[in-house]
Amino acid sequence: MVLAQIFIALITKFIRWTKVIKTRKTLYNLYHILNHLNLFGSSYQHQAEQMMASLLAEL
């Protein structure tokens, strides 16, 4: 029983950590997309808006 509880706790922490990593990756990539938007124009606007909406949805 104790091993099962430890396993469940570890899996829960792993799932939370993967969500943090996904959010952080999106945030880091958003910087580069915004840079490309500034340099190359509106072709990157939709992608930037989607990434920002995804980040705001996680708040």
KOLMAR-918269 format. One record per residue: x, y, z of N, C-alpha, C in turn; residue number from 1. Coordinates in pm, whole numbers. Example, Ala and Ser with C-alpha at 12.3 -4.5 7.8 and 13.67 -1.06 7.14 Angstrom:
@n.east: 1319	n.north: -569	n.up: 780	ca.east: 1230	ca.north: -450	ca.up: 780	c.east: 1320	c.north: -330	c.up: 780	n: 1
@n.east: 1285	n.north: -225	n.up: 708	ca.east: 1367	ca.north: -106	ca.up: 714	c.east: 1290	c.north: 3	c.up: 787	n: 2
This chain:
@n.east: 82	n.north: -120	n.up: 0	ca.east: 0	ca.north: 0	ca.up: 0	c.east: 87	c.north: 126	c.up: 0	n: 1
@n.east: 192	n.north: 127	n.up: 79	ca.east: 277	ca.north: 245	ca.up: 88	c.east: 348	c.north: 269	c.up: -45	n: 2
@n.east: 395	n.north: 164	n.up: -110	ca.east: 461	ca.north: 179	ca.up: -239	c.east: 366	c.north: 236	c.up: -344	n: 3
@n.east: 242	n.north: 195	n.up: -340	ca.east: 144	ca.north: 247	ca.up: -434	c.east: 122	c.north: 397	c.up: -412	n: 4
@n.east: 118	n.north: 439	n.up: -288	ca.east: 100	ca.north: 581	ca.up: -258	c.east: 221	c.north: 663	c.up: -303	n: 5
@n.east: 339	n.north: 609	n.up: -283	ca.east: 461	ca.north: 677	ca.up: -328	c.east: 461	c.north: 688	c.up: -480	n: 6
@n.east: 423	n.north: 579	n.up: -546	ca.east: 419	ca.north: 579	ca.up: -691	c.east: 320	c.north: 684	c.up: -743	n: 7
@n.east: 202	n.north: 689	n.up: -684	ca.east: 101	ca.north: 786	ca.up: -725	c.east: 151	c.north: 929	c.up: -702	n: 8
@n.east: 219	n.north: 953	n.up: -590	ca.east: 274	ca.north: 1086	ca.up: -560	c.east: 379	c.north: 1124	c.up: -664	n: 9
@n.east: 464	n.north: 1030	n.up: -701	ca.east: 568	ca.north: 1058	ca.up: -802	c.east: 507	c.north: 1086	c.up: -938	n: 10
@n.east: 408	n.north: 1009	n.up: -977	ca.east: 342	ca.north: 1032	ca.up: -1105	c.east: 274	c.north: 1168	c.up: -1107	n: 11
@n.east: 209	n.north: 1205	n.up: -996	ca.east: 143	ca.north: 1335	ca.up: -987	c.east: 244	c.north: 1448	c.up: -1001	n: 12
@n.east: 357	n.north: 1437	n.up: -933	ca.east: 461	ca.north: 1539	ca.up: -946	c.east: 516	c.north: 1545	c.up: -1088	n: 13
@n.east: 532	n.north: 1429	n.up: -1150	ca.east: 582	ca.north: 1425	ca.up: -1287	c.east: 485	c.north: 1495	c.up: -1382	n: 14
@n.east: 356	n.north: 1469	n.up: -1366	ca.east: 256	ca.north: 1532	ca.up: -1452	c.east: 257	c.north: 1683	c.up: -1433	n: 15
@n.east: 265	n.north: 1728	n.up: -1309	ca.east: 272	ca.north: 1872	ca.up: -1283	c.east: 397	c.north: 1932	c.up: -1346	n: 16
@n.east: 510	n.north: 1863	n.up: -1334	ca.east: 635	ca.north: 1914	ca.up: -1388	c.east: 631	c.north: 1924	c.up: -1540	n: 17
@n.east: 568	n.north: 1824	n.up: -1606	ca.east: 560	ca.north: 1829	ca.up: -1752	c.east: 473	c.north: 1946	c.up: -1797	n: 18
@n.east: 370	n.north: 1980	n.up: -1719	ca.east: 289	ca.north: 2097	ca.up: -1753	c.east: 372	c.north: 2224	c.up: -1740	n: 19
@n.east: 456	n.north: 2232	n.up: -1638	ca.east: 542	ca.north: 2349	ca.up: -1618	c.east: 640	c.north: 2361	c.up: -1734	n: 20
@n.east: 697	n.north: 2250	n.up: -1774	ca.east: 794	ca.north: 2250	ca.up: -1885	c.east: 725	c.north: 2295	c.up: -2014	n: 21
@n.east: 604	n.north: 2247	n.up: -2039	ca.east: 532	ca.north: 2285	ca.up: -2160	c.east: 503	c.north: 2435	c.up: -2161	n: 22
@n.east: 460	n.north: 2488	n.up: -2047	ca.east: 432	ca.north: 2631	ca.up: -2037	c.east: 559	c.north: 2713	c.up: -2057	n: 23
@n.east: 666	n.north: 2671	n.up: -1994	ca.east: 793	ca.north: 2743	ca.up: -2007	c.east: 843	c.north: 2741	c.up: -2151	n: 24
@n.east: 829	n.north: 2627	n.up: -2216	ca.east: 873	ca.north: 2616	ca.up: -2355	c.east: 793	c.north: 2711	c.up: -2444	n: 25
@n.east: 662	n.north: 2716	n.up: -2423	ca.east: 578	ca.north: 2807	ca.up: -2500	c.east: 619	c.north: 2951	c.up: -2477	n: 26
@n.east: 646	n.north: 2985	n.up: -2353	ca.east: 687	ca.north: 3122	ca.up: -2321	c.east: 820	c.north: 3157	c.up: -2386	n: 27
@n.east: 916	n.north: 3068	n.up: -2379	ca.east: 1046	ca.north: 3093	ca.up: -2442	c.east: 1033	c.north: 3106	c.up: -2593	n: 28
@n.east: 953	n.north: 3021	n.up: -2654	ca.east: 934	ca.north: 3027	ca.up: -2799	c.east: 857	c.north: 3152	c.up: -2841	n: 29
@n.east: 770	n.north: 3200	n.up: -2753	ca.east: 695	ca.north: 3322	ca.up: -2784	c.east: 790	c.north: 3439	c.up: -2805	n: 30
@n.east: 894	n.north: 3448	n.up: -2727	ca.east: 993	ca.north: 3554	ca.up: -2744	c.east: 1046	c.north: 3556	c.up: -2887	n: 31
@n.east: 1082	n.north: 3440	n.up: -2938	ca.east: 1139	ca.north: 3431	ca.up: -3073	c.east: 1034	c.north: 3461	c.up: -3180	n: 32
@n.east: 912	n.north: 3417	n.up: -3157	ca.east: 805	ca.north: 3446	ca.up: -3253	c.east: 777	c.north: 3596	c.up: -3257	n: 33
@n.east: 776	n.north: 3661	n.up: -3140	ca.east: 755	ca.north: 3806	ca.up: -3138	c.east: 871	c.north: 3879	c.up: -3206	n: 34
@n.east: 990	n.north: 3828	n.up: -3190	ca.east: 1105	ca.north: 3886	ca.up: -3258	c.east: 1089	c.north: 3873	c.up: -3410	n: 35
@n.east: 1047	n.north: 3755	n.up: -3456	ca.east: 1025	ca.north: 3735	ca.up: -3599	c.east: 911	c.north: 3824	c.up: -3649	n: 36
@n.east: 808	n.north: 3839	n.up: -3567	ca.east: 697	ca.north: 3927	ca.up: -3604	c.east: 749	c.north: 4070	c.up: -3625	n: 37
@n.east: 834	n.north: 4114	n.up: -3537	ca.east: 891	ca.north: 4248	ca.up: -3547	c.east: 981	c.north: 4261	c.up: -3671	n: 38
@n.east: 1058	n.north: 4158	n.up: -3700	ca.east: 1153	ca.north: 4166	ca.up: -3811	c.east: 1090	c.north: 4141	c.up: -3947	n: 39
@n.east: 1002	n.north: 4040	n.up: -3954	ca.east: 955	ca.north: 3993	ca.up: -4085	c.east: 809	c.north: 4024	c.up: -4114	n: 40
@n.east: 736	n.north: 4075	n.up: -4016	ca.east: 599	ca.north: 4119	ca.up: -4044	c.east: 490	c.north: 4023	c.up: -3999	n: 41
@n.east: 374	n.north: 4049	n.up: -4053	ca.east: 250	ca.north: 3992	ca.up: -4002	c.east: 233	c.north: 3842	c.up: -4022	n: 42
@n.east: 321	n.north: 3778	n.up: -4095	ca.east: 305	ca.north: 3634	ca.up: -4115	c.east: 321	c.north: 3556	c.up: -3985	n: 43
@n.east: 379	n.north: 3617	n.up: -3883	ca.east: 397	ca.north: 3551	ca.up: -3754	c.east: 291	c.north: 3594	c.up: -3651	n: 44
@n.east: 203	n.north: 3684	n.up: -3689	ca.east: 108	ca.north: 3739	ca.up: -3593	c.east: 12	c.north: 3634	c.up: -3539	n: 45
@n.east: -45	n.north: 3552	n.up: -3627	ca.east: -142	ca.north: 3451	ca.up: -3583	c.east: -79	c.north: 3353	c.up: -3485	n: 46
@n.east: 42	n.north: 3310	n.up: -3515	ca.east: 111	ca.north: 3216	ca.up: -3425	c.east: 138	c.north: 3280	c.up: -3290	n: 47
@n.east: 179	n.north: 3406	n.up: -3289	ca.east: 204	ca.north: 3477	ca.up: -3163	c.east: 75	c.north: 3490	c.up: -3082	n: 48
@n.east: -34	n.north: 3522	n.up: -3149	ca.east: -162	ca.north: 3536	ca.up: -3079	c.east: -207	c.north: 3403	c.up: -3019	n: 49
@n.east: -188	n.north: 3295	n.up: -3092	ca.east: -224	ca.north: 3162	ca.up: -3041	c.east: -140	c.north: 3126	c.up: -2919	n: 50
@n.east: -13	n.north: 3155	n.up: -2925	ca.east: 74	ca.north: 3122	ca.up: -2812	c.east: 37	c.north: 3205	c.up: -2690	n: 51
@n.east: 7	n.north: 3333	n.up: -2709	ca.east: -32	ca.north: 3418	ca.up: -2597	c.east: -165	c.north: 3372	c.up: -2537	n: 52
@n.east: -260	n.north: 3335	n.up: -2622	ca.east: -388	ca.north: 3285	ca.up: -2573	c.east: -370	c.north: 3157	c.up: -2493	n: 53
@n.east: -282	n.north: 3070	n.up: -2541	ca.east: -254	ca.north: 2946	ca.up: -2469	c.east: -193	c.north: 2972	c.up: -2331	n: 54
@n.east: -102	n.north: 3069	n.up: -2325	ca.east: -40	ca.north: 3103	ca.up: -2196	c.east: -140	c.north: 3168	c.up: -2102	n: 55
@n.east: -224	n.north: 3256	n.up: -2155	ca.east: -324	ca.north: 3321	ca.up: -2070	c.east: -428	c.north: 3221	c.up: -2019	n: 56
@n.east: -458	n.north: 3120	n.up: -2097	ca.east: -556	ca.north: 3019	ca.up: -2055	c.east: -505	c.north: 2938	c.up: -1936	n: 57
@n.east: -375	n.north: 2932	n.up: -1919	ca.east: -318	ca.north: 2854	ca.up: -1810	c.east: -311	c.north: 2931	c.up: -1678	n: 58
@n.east: -340	n.north: 3060	n.up: -1681	ca.east: -337	ca.north: 3140	ca.up: -1557	c.east: -454	c.north: 3108	c.up: -1469	n: 59
